[in-house]
Amino acid sequence: MNGYGSLNEKTFRQFSELIYNEAGIHLAEHKQALVSARLGKRMRKLRINDFEDYYRYVQEDESRAELSQLLDAISTNVTFFYREPDHFEVLESVVKKWHSEGQRKFRVWCAAASTGEEPYTIALTLAEALDDLRDVKILGTDISTTVLETARKGEYSSKKLQKISKKLASRYFTPMGGKGDDRIFRVRDEIKNMITFSWLNLSTPPFPMRGPLDVIFCRNVMIYFDNAVRQRLLDEMHRLLKPGGYLMVGHAESLSGLLGGFRSVRPSVYIKQ
């Protein structure tokens, strides 16, 4: 670690317990090297040489600002526009159906917004599916303050927009400058204004939202939780969804035995019963 101390088992367990208690993220023993590498980057910025010293630094910071930085460092934020695209096909289909039945108010929650690509994809899908967006609102939440800042800016390189058709890119993004893969595009206000980004810890329900919600996207985040945290979160999402509302989870997430009150309609897509 370039002169930095190593992360021993005792200190790893201390960090693991802290991260679990604060964010519900379960770190198995084989994650020790990953945690060492990610915390090491933060420690270098702070000029702290020892993991035990950094642990004490986090614990003694009454503002909890460094705890936020710690959770940012540990969180994995892999995302891109139209990831797992069949979910957006389901969203488009069900929203059109509800609209044809007279519904005009739509509420969608993206539980793990990361840098914004997922909630903006939801917004693009709704903008294309509906002819009136006046009562369409999307909530995008995340535990990382850093990624939320990126999401609120709504600025992405042309490389990030590769999954978006040229038609949609020209309709909903404004070029801001740059060249090639470094060319920057900003999400237009008609899409931005549909979304509110807020900090939220998914491991500590109940949440302040009132509901009822039409659709919840909670994808590729429960893989970091144990079953106790998953169950609390699923129960809370069940509470917030309207009867017949949809829950989308990641294709790689196994939730067998935890989905009482939900009916599976296709892989990784559930309806509240």
C-alpha positions as CSV (number, residue, x, y, z in Angstrom):
1,M,0.0,0.0,0.0
2,N,2.9,2.3,-0.7
3,G,4.0,2.6,3.0
4,Y,0.5,2.3,4.4
5,G,-0.3,-0.4,7.0
6,S,-2.3,-3.5,6.2
7,L,-5.9,-4.1,7.0
8,N,-5.9,-6.8,9.7
9,E,-8.9,-9.1,10.4
10,K,-9.9,-7.3,13.6
11,T,-10.1,-3.9,12.0
12,F,-11.8,-5.4,8.9
13,R,-14.5,-6.8,11.2
14,Q,-14.8,-3.4,12.9
15,F,-15.3,-1.7,9.5
16,S,-17.7,-4.5,8.4
17,E,-19.9,-4.0,11.5
18,L,-19.9,-0.3,11.1
19,I,-20.9,-0.5,7.4
20,Y,-23.6,-3.1,8.1
21,N,-25.0,-1.1,11.0
22,E,-25.1,2.1,9.0
23,A,-26.0,0.9,5.5
24,G,-27.0,-2.7,5.7
25,I,-24.2,-3.7,3.4
26,H,-22.9,-7.2,4.3
27,L,-19.2,-7.6,3.6
28,A,-18.1,-11.3,3.5
29,E,-14.6,-12.2,4.6
30,H,-13.4,-12.5,1.0
31,K,-14.1,-8.8,0.6
32,Q,-11.2,-7.8,2.8
33,A,-8.8,-7.0,-0.1
34,L,-11.5,-4.9,-1.8
35,V,-12.2,-3.0,1.4
36,S,-8.5,-2.4,1.9
37,A,-8.1,-1.0,-1.6
38,R,-11.1,1.3,-1.5
39,L,-10.4,2.6,2.0
40,G,-6.7,3.0,1.1
41,K,-7.6,5.6,-1.6
42,R,-9.6,7.6,0.9
43,M,-6.8,7.4,3.5
44,R,-4.2,8.7,1.1
45,K,-6.4,11.8,0.5
46,L,-6.5,12.3,4.3
47,R,-2.8,11.4,4.8
48,I,-3.8,8.7,7.3
49,N,-1.3,5.8,7.3
50,D,-3.0,3.2,9.5
51,F,-6.5,1.6,9.1
52,E,-7.0,1.6,12.8
53,D,-6.3,5.3,12.9
54,Y,-8.8,5.8,10.0
55,Y,-11.4,3.8,11.9
56,R,-11.0,6.0,14.9
57,Y,-11.1,9.1,12.7
58,V,-14.5,8.0,11.3
59,Q,-15.9,7.2,14.7
60,E,-14.8,10.5,16.2
61,D,-16.2,12.6,13.4
62,E,-19.4,14.0,15.0
63,S,-20.5,15.6,11.8
64,R,-20.7,12.1,10.2
65,A,-19.2,13.6,7.0
66,E,-16.4,11.1,7.0
67,L,-18.9,8.2,7.5
68,S,-20.6,9.4,4.3
69,Q,-17.2,9.4,2.5
70,L,-16.5,5.9,3.8
71,L,-19.9,4.6,2.5
72,D,-19.2,6.3,-0.8
73,A,-15.9,4.5,-1.1
74,I,-17.5,1.1,-0.3
75,S,-20.6,1.5,-2.5
76,T,-20.5,0.0,-6.0
77,N,-22.0,2.3,-8.6
78,V,-22.1,0.4,-11.8
79,T,-24.9,1.7,-14.0
80,F,-25.7,2.8,-17.6
81,F,-28.7,3.9,-19.6
82,Y,-31.2,1.2,-20.5
83,R,-29.5,-1.4,-18.3
84,E,-31.6,-4.6,-18.3
85,P,-33.8,-3.1,-21.0
86,D,-36.8,-5.5,-20.7
87,H,-37.8,-3.7,-17.5
88,F,-38.3,-0.5,-19.4
89,E,-40.4,-2.4,-22.0
90,V,-42.6,-3.6,-19.1
91,L,-42.7,0.0,-17.7
92,E,-43.8,1.4,-21.1
93,S,-46.4,-1.3,-21.6
94,V,-48.0,-1.0,-18.1
95,V,-48.0,2.8,-18.1
96,K,-49.7,2.9,-21.5
97,K,-52.3,0.4,-20.2
98,W,-53.0,2.5,-17.1
99,H,-53.2,5.7,-19.2
100,S,-55.7,4.1,-21.5
101,E,-57.8,3.3,-18.5
102,G,-57.8,7.0,-17.5
103,Q,-54.9,7.3,-15.1
104,R,-53.0,10.6,-15.4
105,K,-51.0,10.7,-12.2
106,F,-47.9,8.5,-12.1
107,R,-45.3,8.0,-9.4
108,V,-42.1,5.9,-9.8
109,W,-39.3,5.4,-7.3
110,C,-35.8,4.4,-8.4
111,A,-34.4,3.2,-5.1
112,A,-30.7,3.0,-6.2
113,A,-30.2,6.0,-8.5
114,S,-26.4,6.0,-8.6
115,T,-25.1,8.6,-11.1
116,G,-28.6,9.0,-12.6
117,E,-28.7,6.9,-15.7
118,E,-31.4,4.6,-14.4
119,P,-33.9,7.3,-13.2
120,Y,-33.3,9.3,-16.4
121,T,-34.0,6.2,-18.5
122,I,-37.3,5.8,-16.6
123,A,-38.0,9.4,-17.4
124,L,-37.2,8.9,-21.1
125,T,-39.5,5.9,-21.2
126,L,-42.4,7.8,-19.6
127,A,-41.9,10.8,-21.8
128,E,-42.2,8.6,-24.9
129,A,-45.1,6.6,-23.5
130,L,-47.3,9.5,-22.3
131,D,-48.7,12.6,-24.0
132,D,-49.1,14.5,-20.7
133,L,-46.2,14.7,-18.1
134,R,-47.7,17.3,-15.8
135,D,-48.5,14.9,-13.0
136,V,-45.6,12.5,-13.6
137,K,-43.0,12.3,-10.8
138,I,-39.9,10.2,-10.3
139,L,-38.0,9.9,-7.0
140,G,-34.3,8.8,-7.3
141,T,-32.6,7.9,-4.1
142,D,-29.1,6.7,-3.1
143,I,-26.9,6.5,0.0
144,S,-24.0,8.1,-1.8
145,T,-24.0,11.9,-1.8
146,T,-21.2,11.9,-4.4
147,V,-23.3,10.0,-7.1
148,L,-26.4,12.1,-6.3
149,E,-24.4,15.2,-7.1
150,T,-23.5,13.7,-10.5
151,A,-27.1,12.7,-11.1
152,R,-28.5,16.1,-10.3
153,K,-26.2,17.7,-12.9
154,G,-27.5,15.3,-15.6
155,E,-24.4,15.7,-17.8
156,Y,-23.0,12.7,-19.6
157,S,-20.3,11.9,-22.2
158,S,-21.2,10.7,-25.6
159,K,-19.8,7.3,-24.7
160,K,-22.4,7.1,-21.9
161,L,-25.1,7.8,-24.4
162,Q,-24.3,4.9,-26.7
163,K,-27.3,2.8,-25.5
164,I,-29.7,5.7,-26.4
165,S,-31.0,6.0,-29.9
166,K,-30.0,9.1,-31.9
167,K,-33.6,10.1,-32.1
168,L,-34.0,10.2,-28.3
169,A,-30.6,11.7,-27.7
170,S,-31.4,14.6,-30.1
171,R,-34.8,15.1,-28.5
172,Y,-33.9,15.0,-24.8
173,F,-30.2,15.9,-24.6
174,T,-28.4,19.2,-25.3
175,P,-24.8,19.2,-26.5
176,M,-22.5,21.1,-24.2
177,G,-19.1,20.9,-25.9
178,G,-16.1,18.6,-26.2
179,K,-15.0,16.2,-28.9
180,G,-15.4,12.5,-29.6
181,D,-16.1,10.3,-26.6
182,D,-15.5,13.3,-24.4
183,R,-18.3,15.3,-25.9
184,I,-20.7,16.3,-23.1
185,F,-24.5,16.2,-23.3
186,R,-27.0,17.6,-20.7
187,V,-30.4,16.2,-20.0
188,R,-33.0,18.7,-21.0
189,D,-35.2,20.3,-18.3
190,E,-38.4,18.6,-19.4
191,I,-36.8,15.3,-18.3
192,K,-34.9,16.7,-15.4
193,N,-37.9,18.3,-13.9
194,M,-39.7,15.0,-13.6
195,I,-37.1,13.7,-11.1
196,T,-36.3,14.6,-7.5
197,F,-33.0,13.2,-6.2
198,S,-32.7,12.5,-2.5
199,W,-30.4,10.8,0.0
200,L,-31.9,7.6,1.5
201,N,-30.5,4.7,3.5
202,L,-32.4,1.6,2.2
203,S,-31.5,-0.4,5.3
204,T,-33.5,1.8,7.7
205,P,-37.2,1.7,6.9
206,P,-39.8,3.1,7.3
207,F,-39.1,5.8,4.7
208,P,-40.6,9.3,4.6
209,M,-42.4,8.7,1.3
210,R,-46.2,8.4,1.5
211,G,-47.1,6.5,-1.6
212,P,-49.0,4.9,-3.2
213,L,-46.4,4.3,-5.9
214,D,-47.1,2.8,-9.3
215,V,-43.7,1.3,-9.9
216,I,-40.5,0.7,-7.9
217,F,-37.1,0.0,-9.5
218,C,-34.8,-1.6,-6.8
219,R,-32.2,-3.3,-9.0
220,N,-28.8,-4.7,-8.2
221,V,-28.7,-3.3,-4.6
222,M,-30.2,-6.1,-2.5
223,I,-27.3,-8.4,-3.5
224,Y,-25.3,-6.4,-0.9
225,F,-27.8,-7.1,1.9
226,D,-28.5,-10.1,4.0
227,N,-31.9,-11.6,4.2
228,A,-32.9,-9.6,7.3
229,V,-32.3,-6.3,5.6
230,R,-33.8,-7.5,2.3
231,Q,-37.0,-8.5,4.1
232,R,-37.4,-5.2,5.8
233,L,-36.9,-3.4,2.5
234,L,-39.3,-5.6,0.6
235,D,-41.9,-5.2,3.3
236,E,-41.5,-1.4,3.0
237,M,-41.7,-1.4,-0.8
238,H,-44.9,-3.5,-0.5
239,R,-46.4,-0.9,1.8
240,L,-45.5,1.9,-0.6
241,L,-46.8,0.3,-3.8
242,K,-50.4,0.5,-4.8
243,P,-52.3,-2.7,-5.3
244,G,-51.3,-4.0,-8.7
245,G,-48.1,-1.8,-8.6
246,Y,-44.9,-3.2,-10.1
247,L,-41.6,-4.0,-8.5
248,M,-38.5,-4.5,-10.7
249,V,-35.4,-6.1,-9.2
250,G,-32.0,-7.0,-10.7
251,H,-31.9,-10.2,-12.8
252,A,-29.1,-11.6,-10.7
253,E,-30.9,-11.1,-7.3
254,S,-32.3,-14.2,-5.6
255,L,-35.2,-13.3,-3.3
256,S,-36.9,-16.7,-2.9
257,G,-38.9,-17.0,0.3
258,L,-38.9,-13.2,0.8
259,L,-41.6,-12.1,-1.6
260,G,-44.8,-12.7,0.3
261,G,-47.5,-10.3,-1.0
262,F,-45.9,-10.2,-4.4
263,R,-46.7,-12.2,-7.5
264,S,-44.1,-12.9,-10.1
265,V,-45.1,-12.0,-13.7
266,R,-41.8,-12.6,-15.3
267,P,-38.2,-13.0,-14.2
268,S,-37.3,-10.1,-11.8
269,V,-40.7,-8.4,-12.3
270,Y,-43.3,-8.6,-9.5
271,I,-46.8,-7.2,-8.9
272,K,-48.2,-6.3,-5.5
273,Q,-51.1,-8.6,-4.7
